[in-house]
Amino acid sequence: MGTRLLQPKRILMLSFAVTAAIAVVETVGGILSDSISLVSDAVHMFTDVMAIGLSLFAITMAARSHSGAMTFGYHRAEVMVALANGVALTVISLWVLYEAFLRVMSPRIIDAPLLLLTASIGLAGNLVVMFLLKHHAGKSINIHSAFIHVVYDTISSVAVITTGFIALNTGITIVDPLVAFLIAGLVARSAYSIVRSSTLILLEGAPSELDIREILATLKELDGVVDVHDLHVWTISTGMDALSGHVVVRDQMLSESNKLLSEINTVLAERYNITHTTIQMEHEREISFRRTIK
């Protein structure tokens, strides 16, 4: 494993352990205090656990060599895990919304001191994780993704603490399910995004951030390229896009074709961050002959 990956991996491992511990504490605290907002915040924490876990998985897989039958390694396993978690989070968020609705209709008494204690532990843990991730968020896309998740969960923890203060000082508990509605909505939104992105990858759809027509036009503008056809772009795993296609070139020496192929790969890597490519070169005369006899 390269030294460049060691520090981010250690940071993510520590953040994963802290976040998982907080999620468990908040789940137990939410059940004992009978606070649906704290339970929903625990669910939100589990989205952070998943995000950090997937980032850790991606870094680990990126450091391994591909061999044997798994020529792409196990990168797709990350996507399958994400899809399963996205579906689970969707179901859980729907349950939280249902439970919150029942509590709006029939408010319950909550243990405000326990709620405040547990939520405060959660907030402190989130701040620790934010501190761990902050300095490397701009250097790694995986850490940046995890950092954004923790920021949102920190805001949720503040909302839950506010609920505890209101319940402790006024006895009003209806704020508890209202905050749960808000947090469950955030979880459902994240779950939808995870399921949509994972499904797109598994169906080998083109990455949403790439414009296929633009890539096609860019390749056709290169000197020596006559035409491009059967162009396919898909995502193997998060941050790993692949491209294959047929490039029609002028009838020229093999050395010139190799230079053009190198130029094509350079353009794809620098402009679109596509480094895994399979390009088949076809001579113009051969293509013209095929089209004539059809």
SVG drawing of the C-alpha trace seen along z (x, -y; Angstrom):
<svg xmlns="http://www.w3.org/2000/svg" viewBox="-54 -26 60 42">
<polyline fill="none" stroke="black" stroke-width="0.4" points="0.0,0.0 1.4,-3.4 2.3,-5.9 -0.1,-8.4 -3.1,-6.2 -1.9,-5.4 -2.9,-8.6 -6.3,-9.0 -7.1,-5.4 -6.1,-5.8 -8.2,-8.9 -11.2,-7.2 -10.8,-4.1 -10.7,-6.3 -13.7,-8.3 -15.6,-5.1 -15.0,-3.8 -16.1,-7.0 -19.2,-7.4 -20.3,-3.8 -20.0,-4.1 -22.1,-7.3 -24.8,-5.7 -25.1,-2.9 -25.2,-5.2 -27.8,-7.4 -29.9,-4.4 -29.9,-3.1 -30.4,-6.6 -33.3,-7.2 -35.1,-4.0 -34.6,-4.6 -35.6,-8.3 -38.5,-7.5 -37.3,-10.2 -38.1,-9.6 -35.9,-12.6 -32.9,-11.0 -33.6,-7.7 -33.9,-9.4 -30.5,-11.2 -29.0,-7.7 -30.3,-6.6 -28.7,-9.7 -25.5,-8.7 -25.7,-5.3 -25.7,-7.0 -22.4,-8.6 -21.1,-5.1 -22.0,-3.9 -20.4,-6.8 -17.2,-6.5 -17.2,-2.8 -17.6,-3.0 -14.9,-5.6 -12.6,-3.3 -13.5,-0.4 -12.7,-2.4 -9.3,-3.4 -8.5,0.2 -9.6,1.6 -7.6,-1.1 -4.4,0.2 -4.9,3.8 -3.9,5.3 -6.4,6.9 -5.8,10.6 -7.5,13.9 -11.1,13.9 -11.9,10.5 -10.2,8.4 -11.8,5.2 -11.1,6.2 -13.9,6.0 -14.8,2.3 -18.4,3.2 -18.8,4.7 -18.8,1.1 -21.7,0.3 -23.7,3.4 -23.2,2.6 -24.3,-1.0 -27.4,0.1 -28.3,2.5 -27.7,-0.2 -29.7,-2.7 -32.7,-0.4 -32.4,0.3 -32.2,-3.4 -35.3,-4.1 -37.3,-1.6 -36.0,-2.9 -36.7,-6.5 -40.3,-5.6 -40.7,-3.9 -39.4,-7.0 -41.8,-9.2 -44.7,-6.9 -43.7,-6.8 -43.3,-10.6 -46.7,-11.0 -48.2,-8.9 -46.5,-11.0 -47.8,-14.2 -51.3,-12.8 -50.6,-11.4 -47.6,-13.2 -45.5,-11.1 -43.5,-12.1 -39.8,-11.9 -36.8,-11.7 -35.4,-15.2 -32.2,-14.9 -31.3,-11.6 -32.1,-13.0 -29.8,-16.0 -27.0,-13.9 -27.1,-11.4 -27.5,-14.1 -24.6,-16.1 -22.4,-13.0 -23.4,-12.7 -22.6,-16.3 -19.2,-16.0 -18.4,-12.9 -19.5,-14.6 -17.2,-17.6 -14.3,-15.2 -14.9,-13.5 -15.2,-16.8 -11.9,-17.9 -10.3,-14.6 -11.6,-14.9 -11.4,-18.7 -7.7,-19.0 -7.8,-16.3 -11.3,-17.0 -9.8,-19.0 -7.2,-16.4 -9.3,-13.3 -12.7,-12.9 -13.5,-10.0 -12.7,-12.1 -14.6,-15.1 -17.7,-13.0 -17.5,-11.6 -16.9,-15.2 -20.1,-16.5 -22.1,-13.7 -20.7,-14.5 -21.5,-18.2 -25.2,-17.5 -25.3,-15.1 -23.8,-17.8 -26.7,-20.1 -29.1,-17.3 -27.5,-16.8 -28.0,-20.5 -31.7,-20.2 -32.1,-17.3 -30.4,-19.1 -32.7,-22.1 -35.7,-19.6 -34.3,-18.4 -34.0,-22.0 -37.5,-22.8 -38.9,-19.6 -36.9,-20.1 -37.9,-23.8 -41.4,-23.8 -42.6,-20.2 -43.6,-20.6 -42.7,-17.3 -44.4,-17.8 -41.2,-19.3 -39.6,-15.9 -41.5,-14.2 -41.3,-17.5 -37.5,-17.3 -37.7,-13.6 -39.7,-14.5 -36.8,-16.9 -34.1,-14.4 -36.0,-11.5 -36.4,-13.6 -32.7,-14.2 -32.1,-10.4 -34.7,-9.6 -33.1,-12.2 -29.6,-10.6 -31.0,-7.1 -32.7,-8.1 -29.5,-9.6 -27.5,-6.4 -30.1,-4.1 -30.2,-6.1 -26.5,-6.4 -25.9,-2.7 -28.6,-1.6 -27.1,-3.7 -23.7,-2.2 -25.0,1.4 -26.9,0.8 -23.7,-0.6 -25.2,-4.0 -23.1,-6.9 -21.8,-9.0 -24.2,-11.9 -21.3,-14.4 -20.0,-13.5 -21.6,-14.7 -21.2,-11.9 -21.9,-14.2 -19.2,-16.5 -16.7,-13.7 -17.6,-12.5 -17.2,-15.9 -13.8,-16.4 -12.5,-13.1 -13.6,-14.0 -11.8,-17.3 -8.4,-15.6 -6.2,-15.8 -6.2,-12.4 -9.6,-11.3 -12.2,-10.8 -15.0,-9.4 -15.9,-7.8 -18.6,-5.2 -19.8,-2.6 -18.7,-4.9 -19.5,-3.5 -18.8,-5.3 -19.6,-3.7 -18.6,-3.7 -16.9,-0.7 -17.1,-2.2 -17.1,-5.6 -14.5,-7.8 -13.5,-5.1 -14.9,-5.7 -14.2,-3.6 -14.5,-4.2 -14.5,-2.0 -15.0,-2.9 -14.0,-2.6 -12.0,-5.4 -11.8,-5.7 -8.4,-7.2 -6.8,-8.1 -4.7,-5.4 -1.3,-6.0 1.7,-4.3 1.4,-2.3 3.7,-4.7 1.4,-7.6 -1.6,-5.7 0.1,-5.0 0.8,-8.7 -2.9,-9.5 -3.9,-6.8 -1.6,-8.3 -3.1,-11.8 -6.7,-10.4 -5.9,-8.8 -4.2,-12.0 -7.3,-14.1 -9.7,-11.7 -7.6,-11.6 -7.0,-15.4 -10.4,-16.7 -12.7,-14.0 -10.7,-12.0 -11.2,-8.8 -8.0,-6.7 -9.4,-3.2 -9.9,-3.1 -10.2,-0.5 -9.8,-2.1 -10.0,-0.2 -8.4,-1.9 -10.0,-1.4 -8.5,-2.7 -10.7,-4.9 -10.3,-2.8 -11.5,0.4 -14.6,-1.3 -15.4,-2.9 -15.2,0.6 -17.5,2.1 -20.1,-0.6 -19.9,-0.3 -20.7,3.4 -23.7,3.2"/>
</svg>
